[in-house]
Amino acid sequence: MPADVGQGNPGRHQEKLDWAKATLEAAGFDVTAALIPGDAESTIAKTVKEQAIDMLIMGAFGHSPLRSLLFGSKTADLLRSSTIPTLLLR
């Protein structure tokens, strides 16, 4: 699930999610995928708890140090608040 799921082109997010789901299923994984609008940190935390998810895998985009200083980082926020193992892909 992209961190900024509520921003940008929803159709493009769905295409990426469908690709990721198909790729994981082709590798033999049982996959449930959903696009859930809202603030990434609170939405992911709520979903993890409600669905008893035991591992979070997420992608991260690199931003300049100045941008991260001024605006913070959704990735860093999610990693700090995560209560389950998290695999970060860059």
C-alpha positions as CSV (number, residue, x, y, z in Angstrom):
1,M,0.0,0.0,0.0
2,P,1.6,3.3,-1.0
3,A,2.3,5.8,1.8
4,D,0.6,8.6,-0.1
5,V,-2.4,6.6,-1.2
6,G,-4.7,9.6,-1.0
7,Q,-2.6,11.7,-3.4
8,G,-2.1,11.6,-7.1
9,N,-3.8,9.4,-9.6
10,P,-5.9,6.7,-7.9
11,G,-6.0,4.6,-11.1
12,R,-2.2,4.5,-11.2
13,H,-2.1,3.4,-7.5
14,Q,-4.5,0.6,-8.3
15,E,-2.4,-0.5,-11.3
16,K,0.7,-0.7,-9.1
17,L,-1.2,-2.6,-6.4
18,D,-2.5,-5.1,-8.9
19,W,1.0,-5.6,-10.3
20,A,2.4,-6.2,-6.8
21,K,-0.4,-8.6,-5.9
22,A,0.0,-10.6,-9.1
23,T,3.7,-10.8,-8.6
24,L,3.4,-12.1,-5.1
25,E,0.7,-14.6,-6.0
26,A,2.8,-15.9,-8.9
27,A,5.6,-16.6,-6.3
28,G,3.1,-18.6,-4.3
29,F,2.0,-16.1,-1.6
30,D,-1.5,-15.8,-0.4
31,V,-2.2,-12.1,-0.9
32,T,-4.9,-9.6,0.2
33,A,-4.5,-6.2,-1.2
34,A,-6.5,-3.0,-0.7
35,L,-6.2,0.7,-1.3
36,I,-7.4,2.5,1.8
37,P,-7.5,6.4,1.7
38,G,-6.4,8.4,4.7
39,D,-3.3,9.4,6.7
40,A,-0.7,6.7,6.0
41,E,0.5,6.3,9.6
42,S,-2.9,6.0,11.3
43,T,-4.5,4.0,8.5
44,I,-1.7,1.4,8.4
45,A,-1.6,1.1,12.2
46,K,-5.4,0.6,12.3
47,T,-5.3,-2.0,9.5
48,V,-2.3,-3.9,11.1
49,K,-4.3,-4.2,14.3
50,E,-7.7,-5.1,12.8
51,Q,-6.3,-7.7,10.5
52,A,-3.6,-9.1,12.8
53,I,-0.9,-8.5,10.2
54,D,2.5,-9.8,11.4
55,M,4.8,-8.1,8.9
56,L,4.8,-4.8,7.0
57,I,6.6,-4.4,3.7
58,M,6.9,-1.0,2.3
59,G,8.8,1.0,-0.3
60,A,10.5,4.3,0.4
61,F,11.4,7.2,-1.8
62,G,14.6,9.2,-1.2
63,H,14.2,12.9,-0.6
64,S,16.8,15.5,-0.1
65,P,18.0,16.0,3.5
66,L,16.6,19.6,3.4
67,R,13.1,18.4,2.4
68,S,13.1,15.7,5.1
69,L,14.2,18.3,7.7
70,L,11.4,20.7,6.7
71,F,8.6,18.3,6.0
72,G,9.6,15.2,7.8
73,S,9.4,11.7,6.4
74,K,6.3,9.4,6.2
75,T,8.7,6.5,6.1
76,A,10.5,7.5,9.3
77,D,7.1,8.1,11.0
78,L,5.9,4.7,10.0
79,L,9.1,3.0,11.1
80,R,9.0,4.7,14.5
81,S,5.4,3.8,15.1
82,S,5.4,0.3,13.8
83,T,4.8,-2.4,16.4
84,I,5.6,-5.3,14.0
85,P,8.6,-6.3,11.9
86,T,9.0,-4.0,8.9
87,L,10.9,-4.6,5.7
88,L,11.9,-1.4,3.9
89,L,12.6,-1.5,0.2
90,R,14.4,1.4,-1.4
